[in-house]
C-alpha cells in the first residue's frame, strides 16, 4: 500500500463523514507523516509555521478517530490505515463472491467455506483471535481505578499484542512505549527513557536529575490522558520478582505511574510476577487460547483438518493454547505440508507432544529450518544480533545486509512462511523467544563477529545526515554492535564520525546527540569506551576527542571540575601524539593541533565561569598565539571575544573596547546557519553590555538568540535571555526584564547548567533590588550561593557573599 492510496482512502473516509475533501496542507501532512517526518520538517516543506501544522494535524487525527472509531495519531496513522484499507478490500471481495459465485463452489471444502463470512459478519483479525474478552477485562480493571496492570504469562501468549490493541482502541491523548532490553546486560537507564518521553512525545525538556524529570512527567500525566506500554519487563527482575541492581531506578518510575492522582493507564507485559515493595500493580494472568480459538485460526488459514477433534485437540493441549505456537504450527503445516495437518502429524508422530512449551517448539522449528533451508537458517541467526530495543524493527535493507546470497528475498519468505520472523508495514523483527534461541546459536558460531560487523557497517552507511533524533539513534546502533565484539576503537569511531545534522552543522555523532538533549546517555557511552581505550600502552587518537566532547558535556551540566580534568587529559594526550606525528602528515597534524587549541579554549571558558579571570586570560592568550595566522584562525577569533569580556570584567575598558570592535567586524557577516558562533556572539553581547553600549549589546544578544533557535543551543538561548533581561532592567523595562529572567532560569534549570543558573539568579536578584524587593533579591542570591558552592567556584561565592553583605 502506497502513500497515494492511503491519502485517497483517507479523503474518501473524511468526505463521507464531513462532505469535504482533504486540503492541500492536510494531504502534505499525511504524505510526510507516512514517510516518518517530524512536524518541524513538515512545516519547512509546506511553508507554514510548526505550530500551525500541529494544529491542522491535531484536527485531522480527531476527524479520523471519529470516522474509524479508534484513536488515530501521528504515530499510528500508517499502520491503522493499512489495516482499515485491507479490511475494506476484504469486504469488497466478499460482496463480489456473493454477487458472482464460483462455478466450482460445490467442490470448495467445508473448511474453506468457513473462512468466507458474509458481508454482515465482522472481519477476522488472524493476529488477534480469541482476545476480545481479555480486552474487556483490561478495560474493566482500568475503570476500577488500577493505574498499573501487569499482563502476565509465558512467552508467545500474546501479551504485547493485547496491550497494543488496548492502547489503540482507547482514546488516549498520548501513548508512550518502552521496550525493555531483552538481556539484563543491555538494560537502559530509566533517566534516558524519561528524557525521550519528555522531549519527543511531550514536547518538554527533561531535568538534569531523575527527580526533576519524574516531576515533569507527573505534571503531564495529570494534564493529559496518557496510555503507557512497558513491554517485556522480566529481564529487569530477579528471581524474587524485584528489580535487579542495574534497574533499581525503574521502581521510582513505577511508583509514579501507580499514583492515583495521575490520569494515565500503564500496561506492563512480563513473564514473571512483579513483586517490588511499594508498587501497587494489578496482575492479570492472560489466559491461554481455547481450542475453539485454535480451530478458528486453522480454519482461517484454510488448512485441511480431518479428524480435527483428535489431532488439533492434542496439539492444543500439548502447547497449552499458546498463541505463538499456534501461529508457528499453522505456518509450518501450510508451508512444509501443503496445508495438510494430518501429513504434519504423520511426519512428526508423537514428537510434538514432547515439545510441551514454546521454547522447545521454536528449537524444533529452527532445527528443521537448518535441515531444509540453510541460507534462511543462517539469516535467522544473523538477524538475532540486532538489538530490537531503541530501534525496535528493521527495514528490508537491514535484513538483506545479513544475507550475502542473491537469494535473500527467498530466505526472508522462507522465514515468514514458518512464522520465524515478524513483518508489518515493511518492517521486520524477531519474537523475543525466537531471538533468544537464535542469538545463543549465533554466539556459539563463527558468524557472531561477522554478523555484528555487518550490522554495524549497515547502520553507519545507512545514515548520511541526522535530520531527526531517530537518525542519530540508528547511527548509534553501530556502537553497540562493535562493543558486542570488543572492537572499542571502532565503537569510538562511531561516536566521532561527523555528519551534517538538522541544524546545518557538521559535528561528530556524540556532539549531535548531546545537542539533541541526550547528555547523560552520551557521557555514559563515552566513559564506557574510554575505560577500554585508555588502557592502551600508546595514546590513541580517539581518546583526546572523546575527552574533549565529554568535557563540554560536564561543563554544560555544571560539573566544571570534571570538565577541567577532561580537557587537561585531552591536552596531555594530544601533545603526546603531536610529539610523535610526522609534520609532513599535514591532515593528522591539523587535527591534533585543533584538539589541543580547542581544549585550551574550553579551559579558558571554564575558568571565566569560576571567576578565575587571570587563568582565563592566560588560556585565551595561548589560544590566540597558537591559532592566529594559521589554519586554526577561527579558534583565535573565538578566544579574542572571550578575552575582551575578561578584560571588561577587569575594568580594562580601553583594551576591551578595542578588542571587541575587532571581533565585531570579524563576526558581522555570518549567517544564522553559523550556529557554531552563537556562544561567542552572546559573549560579545555581554562584553558590550559590560562596556555600557546597550544598543550594540541588545543587537548581539538578539542575534545570538536567533542563532540559538536555529541551532537548538538551549544554553546559548538562556544566556542571551539573561543578557536581554539585564539590558531591560537598566532601561527600567521591568516587566520585560522579569519575563526574560523567567525564561532563562527555566531553560538553565531544564539542562542542569549549574553555573549559568547561579549567574541567572544573581541577575534576577539585581532586578528585584531595582524593584526594592530586598528579601526576594536575597532569596535568589542565596540560591546562587548554594549553586556556586556546589561546583566549588570559591571566587563566585565571594562575589555573592559581598552582595548579601
C-alpha positions in Angstrom: 0.0 0.0 0.0 1.5 3.3 -1.1 1.1 6.8 0.3 -1.1 7.9 -2.6 -3.5 5.1 -1.9 -3.6 5.9 1.7 -4.4 9.6 1.0 -7.1 8.7 -1.4 -8.7 6.3 1.1 -8.4 9.0 3.9 -10.0 11.5 1.6 -12.9 9.1 0.8 -13.4 8.4 4.5 -13.5 12.1 5.5 -15.7 13.1 2.6 -18.2 10.5 3.6 -18.2 11.9 7.1 -17.9 15.7 6.6 -18.7 16.3 2.9 -15.3 18.0 2.4 -12.2 16.8 0.7 -8.7 17.0 2.2 -7.0 20.4 1.8 -3.5 20.7 0.2 -1.9 21.1 3.6 -3.7 18.1 5.0 -2.5 16.0 2.1 1.0 17.2 2.6 0.9 16.3 6.3 -0.4 12.8 5.6 2.3 12.3 2.9 5.1 13.4 5.1 3.8 11.6 8.3 3.7 8.4 6.1 7.4 9.0 5.4 8.2 9.5 9.1 8.8 13.2 9.0 8.6 15.4 12.1 6.2 18.3 12.4 9.2 20.7 12.1 10.3 19.1 8.9 6.7 19.1 7.5 6.4 22.8 8.4 9.6 23.5 6.4 8.3 21.5 3.4 4.8 23.0 3.5 5.9 26.6 4.2 3.9 27.0 7.3 4.8 27.5 11.0 5.3 24.4 13.1 2.5 25.4 15.4 0.0 25.8 12.5 1.0 22.4 11.1 0.5 20.8 14.5 -3.0 22.4 14.9 -4.1 21.2 11.4 -2.7 17.7 12.1 -4.4 17.5 15.5 -7.7 18.3 13.9 -7.1 15.8 11.2 -6.3 13.0 13.7 -9.5 13.9 15.7 -11.6 13.6 12.5 -10.1 10.3 11.5 -10.6 9.0 15.1 -14.3 9.8 14.9 -14.6 8.2 11.5 -12.8 5.0 12.3 -14.0 4.7 15.9 -10.5 4.3 17.3 -7.7 6.7 18.3 -5.6 7.8 15.3 -2.4 9.7 15.9 0.7 10.7 14.0 2.5 7.7 15.4 -0.1 5.0 14.3 -1.7 6.6 11.2 0.2 4.5 8.8 -0.3 1.1 10.5 -4.0 1.7 11.1 -4.8 3.0 7.6 -3.1 -0.2 6.2 -5.3 -2.3 8.5 -8.6 -0.4 7.5 -7.8 -0.5 3.8 -7.2 -4.2 3.9 -10.4 -4.6 5.8 -12.3 -2.6 3.2 -10.8 -4.6 0.4 -11.8 -7.9 2.0 -15.3 -6.7 2.3 -15.4 -5.9 -1.4 -14.1 -9.4 -2.2 -16.9 -10.9 0.0 -19.6 -8.8 -1.7 -18.2 -9.8 -5.2 -18.2 -13.5 -4.3 -21.9 -13.3 -3.2 -22.8 -11.5 -6.5 -20.8 -13.9 -8.8 -20.4 -17.2 -7.0 -17.7 -19.6 -8.3 -18.8 -22.3 -10.7 -16.8 -24.8 -8.7 -18.4 -23.8 -5.4 -19.7 -27.3 -4.8 -16.1 -28.5 -4.8 -14.9 -26.0 -2.2 -14.1 -27.7 1.0 -16.2 -27.1 4.1 -13.2 -25.7 5.9 -12.6 -23.2 3.2 -16.2 -22.1 3.1 -16.0 -21.3 6.8 -13.3 -18.7 6.1 -15.6 -16.6 3.9 -18.0 -14.7 6.1 -20.9 -12.8 4.6 -20.6 -9.0 4.4 -22.5 -8.6 7.6 -20.0 -10.7 9.6 -17.2 -9.0 11.5 -13.8 -9.2 9.7 -11.5 -11.7 11.5 -8.1 -10.4 12.5 -5.9 -13.6 12.5 -3.4 -11.9 14.8 -6.0 -11.2 17.4 -8.1 -14.3 17.7 -9.8 -15.1 21.0 -8.8 -11.9 22.8 -12.0 -9.8 22.8 -12.8 -11.0 26.4 -9.3 -10.2 27.6 -9.6 -6.7 26.1 -12.8 -6.2 28.0 -11.2 -7.5 31.2 -8.4 -5.0 31.0 -10.9 -2.2 30.3 -12.8 -3.2 33.4 -9.7 -3.4 35.6 -8.7 0.1 34.4 -12.2 1.5 35.1 -11.9 0.1 38.7 -9.1 2.6 39.2 -6.0 0.4 38.8 -3.2 2.5 37.3 -0.7 -0.3 36.6 -1.9 -3.5 35.0 0.7 -6.3 34.6 -0.3 -8.6 31.8 1.5 -11.8 32.9 2.0 -15.1 31.0 4.6 -17.2 29.3 6.3 -16.2 26.1 4.2 -16.3 23.0 0.9 -15.9 24.7 0.1 -12.6 23.0 0.7 -10.2 25.9 2.2 -7.4 23.8 -0.3 -7.8 21.0 -3.2 -7.5 23.6 -1.6 -4.4 25.2 -1.1 -2.7 21.8 -4.7 -3.4 20.8 -6.0 -1.9 24.0 -3.9 1.3 23.7 -5.0 1.7 20.1 -8.7 1.2 21.0 -8.8 3.7 23.8 -8.8 7.4 23.1 -5.6 8.4 24.8 -4.1 11.9 24.2 -0.6 10.4 24.2 0.7 6.9 24.0 4.2 6.2 25.5 6.1 3.0 24.8 9.2 1.5 26.4 10.6 -1.8 25.2 12.8 -3.2 27.9 16.1 -4.7 26.6 15.8 -8.4 26.0 19.0 -9.1 28.0 19.8 -7.8 31.5 23.2 -6.6 30.5 21.7 -4.2 28.0 19.1 -2.5 30.3 18.5 1.2 29.5 18.7 3.7 32.4 15.2 5.0 33.3 16.5 8.6 33.1 17.2 8.0 29.4 13.6 6.8 28.8 12.2 9.8 30.6 14.3 12.1 28.6 13.0 10.7 25.4 9.4 10.7 26.5 9.6 14.3 27.7 11.4 15.6 24.7 10.0 13.5 21.8 6.4 12.8 23.0 5.5 15.5 25.4 7.4 18.5 23.9 9.2 19.2 27.2 12.8 19.5 28.3 14.0 16.8 30.8 15.6 17.7 34.1 19.2 17.2 34.9 18.4 14.6 37.5 15.9 11.8 37.8 13.7 13.5 40.4 13.2 16.6 38.2 12.3 14.5 35.1 9.8 12.5 37.2 8.2 15.6 38.5 7.8 17.0 34.9 6.4 13.7 33.7 3.9 13.7 36.6 2.7 17.1 35.6 1.9 15.9 32.1 0.2 12.7 33.4 -2.1 14.9 35.4 -2.9 17.2 32.4 -3.3 14.6 29.7 -4.9 11.2 29.3 -1.9 9.0 28.7 -1.6 5.3 27.8 1.8 3.7 28.6 3.2 0.3 27.5 6.2 -1.1 29.3 7.0 -4.2 27.3 9.0 -7.3 28.3 9.8 -6.4 32.0 11.2 -9.8 33.1 14.9 -9.0 32.1 14.8 -6.3 34.7 13.6 -8.6 37.5 15.5 -11.0 39.7 14.3 -14.4 40.9 12.1 -12.8 43.6 10.3 -10.5 41.2 12.2 -7.4 42.3 14.4 -5.1 40.2 18.0 -6.2 39.6 20.7 -3.7 40.7 21.0 -2.3 37.2 17.3 -1.4 37.2 16.7 -0.2 40.7 15.6 3.3 39.4 12.8 1.6 37.5 11.0 1.4 40.8 10.9 5.2 41.1 9.1 5.5 37.7 6.6 2.7 38.6 5.8 4.3 41.9 4.9 7.5 40.0 2.8 5.6 37.4 0.9 3.9 40.3 -0.1 7.3 41.8 -3.9 7.6 41.9 -3.7 11.3 41.2 -2.5 10.9 37.6 -4.6 10.4 34.5 -2.7 7.5 33.0 -3.0 3.8 32.5 0.1 1.7 32.3 0.2 -1.8 30.8 3.3 -3.9 31.7 3.9 -7.2 29.9 6.0 -9.7 31.8 6.6 -13.5 32.0 7.4 -13.0 35.7 5.3 -11.5 38.5 6.4 -8.1 39.7 6.9 -8.2 43.5 8.7 -4.9 44.1 7.7 -3.4 47.5 5.8 -0.2 47.4 4.5 -0.6 43.8 0.7 -1.0 43.5 0.0 -3.1 40.4 -2.9 -5.4 39.4 -1.7 -8.7 38.0 -3.8 -10.1 35.2 -2.7 -13.5 34.1 -3.6 -13.8 30.5 -5.5 -17.0 29.8 -4.4 -19.3 27.0 -6.3 -19.5 23.8 -9.2 -22.0 23.8 -9.5 -25.0 21.5 -12.2 -23.1 19.7 -9.8 -20.2 19.1 -7.3 -22.7 17.6 -10.0 -24.1 15.4 -10.9 -20.7 14.1 -7.2 -19.9 13.3 -6.6 -23.1 11.5 -9.8 -22.7 9.6 -9.0 -19.1 8.6 -5.7 -20.3 7.1 -7.7 -22.9 5.0 -5.8 -25.9 6.4 -7.3 -29.3 5.8 -8.4 -30.7 9.2 -9.5 -34.3 9.0 -10.4 -35.8 12.4 -9.8 -32.3 13.8 -11.1 -33.2 17.3 -8.4 -35.8 17.5 -5.2 -34.1 16.1 -5.9 -30.5 16.8 -7.1 -31.1 20.3 -4.0 -33.0 21.1 -1.8 -30.2 19.7 -3.8 -27.6 21.5 -3.4 -29.5 24.8 0.3 -30.1 24.2 1.1 -26.4 23.7 -1.3 -25.1 26.2 -3.2 -22.9 23.8 -0.1 -20.7 23.2 -0.8 -18.1 20.5 2.7 -18.0 19.0 2.8 -21.8 18.9 -0.5 -21.8 17.1 0.9 -19.3 14.6 4.1 -21.4 14.0 2.2 -24.6 13.6 -0.2 -23.0 11.1 2.7 -21.7 9.1 4.6 -24.9 9.2 1.6 -27.0 8.1 0.9 -24.5 5.3 4.5 -24.2 4.1 6.0 -27.6 4.5 3.0 -29.9 4.4 0.8 -28.2 1.7 -1.8 -27.2 4.3 -2.4 -30.8 5.4 -2.4 -31.2 9.2 -2.7 -35.0 9.0 0.5 -35.1 6.9 2.2 -33.0 9.5 1.0 -35.3 12.3 2.2 -38.4 10.4 5.6 -36.8 9.8 6.1 -36.0 13.5 4.2 -38.8 15.1 4.1 -38.2 18.8 7.1 -35.9 18.8 5.0 -32.7 19.0 3.5 -33.8 22.3 7.0 -34.0 23.8 7.6 -30.3 23.0 5.5 -29.0 25.8 6.4 -25.4 25.6 7.0 -22.7 23.0 10.8 -22.7 23.5 11.0 -26.3 22.6 8.7 -25.8 19.6 10.9 -22.9 18.4 14.0 -25.1 18.8 12.5 -27.9 16.8 11.3 -25.5 14.1 14.8 -23.9 13.8 16.4 -27.3 13.7 14.0 -28.2 10.9 14.8 -25.0 9.1 18.6 -25.8 9.4 18.0 -29.0 7.6 15.6 -27.7 4.9 17.0 -24.2 4.2 20.5 -23.4 5.4 20.6 -19.9 3.9 17.3 -19.0 5.7 18.7 -20.6 8.9 21.9 -18.5 8.8 19.9 -15.4 8.1 17.7 -16.0 11.1 20.7 -16.4 13.4 22.4 -13.4 12.0 19.3 -11.2 12.4 19.4 -12.1 16.2 22.5 -9.8 16.6 20.3 -6.7 16.1 19.1 -5.3 19.5 15.4 -4.6 18.7 15.5 -2.1 21.5 15.8 1.6 20.7 15.2 0.7 17.1 12.5 -2.0 17.5 12.2 -3.0 13.9 14.4 -3.4 10.8 13.9 -2.2 7.3 14.3 -4.6 4.4 17.9 -3.3 3.6 18.9 -4.0 7.2 17.6 -7.6 6.8 19.3 -8.1 3.4 22.6 -6.7 4.8 22.9 -10.0 6.7 22.4 -12.2 3.7 25.3 -12.5 1.2 23.2 -14.7 -1.1 21.4 -13.2 -4.0 18.5 -15.4 -2.8 17.9 -13.1 0.3 14.3 -12.3 -0.6 13.6 -16.0 -0.9 15.2 -16.6 2.5 13.0 -13.9 4.1 9.9 -15.6 2.5 11.0 -18.9 4.0 11.3 -17.4 7.5 7.9 -15.6 7.1 6.2 -18.7 5.9 7.3 -20.5 9.0 6.4 -17.5 11.3 10.0 -17.3 12.4 10.2 -13.6 11.5 7.5 -10.9 12.1 6.7 -8.3 9.5 4.3 -5.3 9.4 4.4 -2.3 7.0 7.7 -3.3 5.5 9.4 -3.6 9.0 10.8 -6.8 10.3 11.6 -8.1 13.8 12.1 -11.3 15.8 9.8 -12.6 18.5 11.8 -12.5 21.8 11.6 -16.3 22.2 12.9 -16.9 18.7 15.6 -14.3 19.1 16.8 -15.8 22.4 17.2 -19.2 20.7 18.8 -17.8 17.6 21.3 -15.5 19.4 22.5 -18.3 21.6 23.4 -20.3 18.4 24.9 -17.2 16.8 27.2 -16.6 19.8 28.5 -20.1 19.6 29.2 -19.9 15.9 31.9 -18.3 13.8 29.2 -15.9 12.4 28.9 -13.9 15.6 31.8 -11.5 14.8 30.8 -11.1 11.2 27.1 -10.6 11.8 27.8 -7.8 14.3 30.4 -6.2 12.0 27.9 -6.3 9.0 25.2 -4.8 11.2 27.5 -2.0 12.4 28.5 -1.2 8.9 24.9 -1.2 7.8 23.8 1.3 10.4 26.8 3.6 9.8 26.4 3.6 6.0 22.6 3.9 6.1 22.6 7.3 7.8 24.2 10.1 5.8 22.5 13.1 7.6 20.9 13.5 11.0 17.6 15.1 10.2 15.9 14.0 13.5 16.7 12.1 16.7 15.7 8.7 15.1 18.5 9.1 12.5 21.0 9.7 15.3 19.7 6.7 17.3 20.0 4.5 14.2 23.6 5.6 13.6 24.4 4.9 17.2 23.3 1.3 16.9 26.7 0.6 15.3 28.3 1.4 18.6 26.6 -1.4 20.4 27.5 -4.0 17.7 31.2 -3.1 18.0 31.1 -3.2 21.8 29.5 -6.7 21.5 32.6 -8.0 19.6 35.0 -6.0 21.8 36.0 -3.6 18.9 36.3 -0.5 21.1 38.3 1.6 18.7 35.6 1.1 16.1 32.9 1.9 18.7 34.7 5.1 19.5 34.9 6.0 15.8 31.1 5.6 15.6 30.8 8.3 18.3 33.3 10.5 16.5 32.1 10.2 12.9 30.9 13.6 11.7 27.7 14.2 9.8 25.6 17.2 8.9 22.8 17.5 11.4 19.3 19.1 11.3 20.8 22.4 12.3 23.2 22.6 9.2 26.2 21.7 11.4 28.9 19.1 10.6 29.5 17.5 14.0 30.6 14.1 15.5 27.6 11.9 16.3 28.3 12.2 20.0 28.1 16.0 19.8 24.9 15.9 17.7 23.4 13.5 20.2 24.1 15.7 23.2 22.9 18.7 21.3 19.6 16.8 20.8 19.4 16.5 24.6 20.9 13.1 25.3 23.6 14.4 27.6 23.6 11.6 30.1 23.4 8.7 27.6 26.3 10.1 25.6 28.5 10.7 28.6 27.8 7.1 29.7 28.8 5.7 26.3 32.0 7.8 26.1 33.0 6.7 29.6 32.4 3.1 28.7 34.6 3.2 25.6 37.3 5.4 27.3 37.7 2.8 30.0 39.0 0.4 27.4 40.9 2.8 25.1 42.8 4.5 28.0 44.4 1.1 28.9 46.4 1.0 25.6 50.2 1.5 26.0 50.2 4.3 23.4 47.7 7.1 23.4 45.0 6.5 20.8 43.9 9.5 18.7 40.2 9.0 19.7 40.9 9.5 23.4 41.6 13.2 23.1 38.5 13.9 21.1 36.3 11.8 23.3 37.7 13.6 26.4 37.1 17.0 24.7 33.4 16.2 24.0 32.9 14.7 27.5 34.4 17.9 29.0 31.9 20.0 27.2 29.0 17.8 28.4 30.3 18.1 32.0 30.6 21.9 31.5 27.0 22.3 30.2 25.7 20.3 33.2 27.7 22.3 35.7 30.3 19.6 36.6 33.2 22.0 36.0 35.8 20.2 38.0 35.3 17.1 35.9 35.2 19.2 32.7 38.6 20.7 33.5 40.0 17.2 34.2 38.7 16.0 30.8 40.2 18.9 28.9 43.6 18.7 30.7 43.6 15.0 29.8 42.8 15.8 26.2 45.7 18.3 26.0 48.1 15.8 27.6 47.2 13.0 25.2 47.2 15.3 22.2 50.6 16.7 23.0 52.0 13.1 23.2 50.5 12.4 19.8 51.9 15.6 18.3 55.4 14.8 19.6 55.4 11.5 17.6 53.5 12.8 14.5 55.4 13.5 11.3 54.9 17.2 10.4 54.6 16.0 6.8 51.3 14.3 7.8 49.5 17.7 7.5 46.0 16.4 7.9 46.7 14.5 11.1 48.8 17.4 12.4 46.0 19.8 11.8 43.5 17.5 13.6 45.7 17.1 16.7 46.6 20.8 16.9 42.9 21.7 16.6 42.1 19.4 19.6 44.9 21.0 21.5 43.7 24.5 20.8 40.0 23.7 21.3 40.7 22.1 24.7 42.7 25.2 25.8 39.9 27.5 24.7 37.4 25.4 26.7 39.7 25.6 29.8 39.6 29.4 29.5 35.8 29.5 29.3 35.6 27.2 32.3 38.0 29.5 34.3 35.8 32.5 33.4 32.7 30.8 34.8 34.6 30.2 38.0 35.7 33.9 38.0 39.3 32.8 37.7 39.9 35.7 35.4 43.7 35.6 35.3 43.7 31.9 34.4 41.1 32.7 31.7 43.1 35.5 30.2 46.2 33.3 30.1 44.4 30.5 28.4 42.8 32.8 25.8 46.2 34.4 25.0 47.7 31.0 24.5 44.9 30.1 22.0 45.4 33.3 20.1 49.2 32.7 20.0 48.7 29.1 18.7 45.9 29.9 16.3 46.5 33.3 14.8 47.5 33.4 11.1 47.3 29.6 11.0 44.6 27.2 9.7 43.2 27.5 13.2 42.4 31.2 13.0 38.7 30.5 13.8 39.8 29.4 17.3 41.9 32.6 17.7 38.8 34.7 16.8 36.7 33.0 19.4 39.4 33.4 22.1 39.6 37.2 21.3 35.9 37.5 22.0 36.3 35.8 25.4 39.4 37.7 26.2 37.6 41.0 25.5 35.0 40.0 28.1 37.6 39.0 30.6 39.3 42.4 30.1 36.0 44.2 30.6 35.4 42.3 33.8 38.8 43.5 35.0 37.8 47.1 34.1 40.5 47.3 31.4 37.9 49.3 29.4 40.1 50.6 26.6 41.7 47.3 25.7 38.4 45.5 26.0 36.7 48.0 23.6 39.5 47.8 21.0 39.4 44.0 21.0 35.5 43.9 21.0 35.4 46.3 18.0 37.8 44.0 16.1 35.7 41.0 17.0 32.5 42.7 15.9 34.0 43.3 12.4 35.0 39.6 12.2 31.6 38.2 13.2 29.4 40.8 11.4 28.8 38.9 8.2 28.0 35.4 9.4 24.5 33.9 8.6 22.3 32.3 11.3 23.4 28.9 9.9 26.7 29.6 11.5 25.3 28.3 14.8 28.8 27.3 16.0 29.4 31.0 16.6 26.3 31.6 18.7 28.0 31.1 22.0 30.7 33.7 21.2 28.2 36.2 19.8 26.4 36.3 23.1 29.8 36.6 24.8 30.4 39.6 22.7 27.0 40.9 23.7 28.0 40.5 27.3 31.2 42.5 26.6 29.3 45.4 25.1 26.9 45.3 28.0 29.8 45.4 30.4 31.2 48.4 28.5 27.9 50.3 28.6 26.9 50.1 24.9 23.4 48.7 25.5 22.2 49.1 21.9 25.1 47.0 20.5 24.7 44.5 23.3 21.0 44.1 22.6 21.6 43.6 18.9 24.2 40.9 19.6 22.0 39.1 22.1 19.1 39.1 19.7 21.4 37.8 17.0 22.6 35.1 19.4 19.0 34.2 20.2 18.2 33.7 16.5 21.3 31.6 16.0 20.4 29.6 19.1 16.9 28.9 17.9 18.2 27.7 14.5 20.9 25.6 16.1 19.0 24.3 19.1 21.5 25.8 21.6 19.5 25.9 24.8 22.4 27.0 26.8 23.2 29.9 24.4 19.5 30.8 24.2 19.2 31.0 28.0 22.4 33.1 28.3 21.2 35.5 25.7 17.9 35.8 27.6 19.8 36.7 30.7 21.7 39.3 28.8 18.5 40.8 27.5 17.0 40.8 31.0 20.0 42.8 32.2 19.6 45.3 29.4 15.8 45.6 30.1 16.5 46.2 33.8 18.9 49.0 33.1 16.3 50.6 30.8 13.7 50.3 33.6 11.6 47.9 31.5 11.0 45.7 34.4 8.1 43.6 33.1 10.1 42.6 30.1 13.2 42.0 32.3 11.3 39.7 34.6 9.9 37.8 31.6 13.4 37.2 30.2 14.6 36.2 33.6 11.8 33.6 34.0 12.6 32.1 30.6 16.3 31.9 31.1 16.1 30.3 34.5 13.6 27.7 33.3 15.9 26.8 30.4 19.0 26.6 32.6 17.1 24.5 35.1 16.0 22.1 32.4 19.5 21.4 31.2 21.1 21.4 34.7 23.6 24.2 33.9 24.5 25.0 37.5 27.0 27.8 36.9 24.8 29.6 34.3 21.8 29.1 36.6 23.6 30.6 39.5 24.5 33.7 37.4 20.9 33.9 36.3 19.8 34.0 39.9 22.4 36.7 40.6 21.0 38.9 37.8 17.4 38.2 38.9 18.4 39.3 42.4 19.6 42.6 41.0 16.3 43.1 39.2 14.4 42.5 42.4 16.6 45.1 44.1 15.7 47.6 41.4 12.1 46.9 42.4 13.0 47.5 46.1 12.2 43.9 47.0 15.2 43.1 49.1 14.0 39.9 50.7 13.2 38.3 47.3 16.6 39.5 45.9 18.4 37.9 48.8 16.4 34.7 48.3 17.8 34.4 44.7 21.3 35.3 45.8 21.2 32.6 48.4 20.2 30.2 45.6 23.1 31.4 43.6 25.4 30.9 46.6 24.3 27.3 47.0 24.9 26.6 43.3 28.3 28.2 43.3 29.3 26.3 46.4 28.2 23.0 44.8 30.6 23.5 41.9 33.4 24.8 44.2 33.5 28.2 42.5 35.0 30.0 45.5 35.6 33.3 43.9 32.0 33.4 42.7 30.9 32.5 46.2 32.9 35.5 47.5 31.2 37.8 45.0 27.7 36.7 46.1 28.6 37.0 49.8 29.5 40.6 49.2 26.1 41.2 47.6 24.5 39.7 50.7 26.6 42.0 52.9 
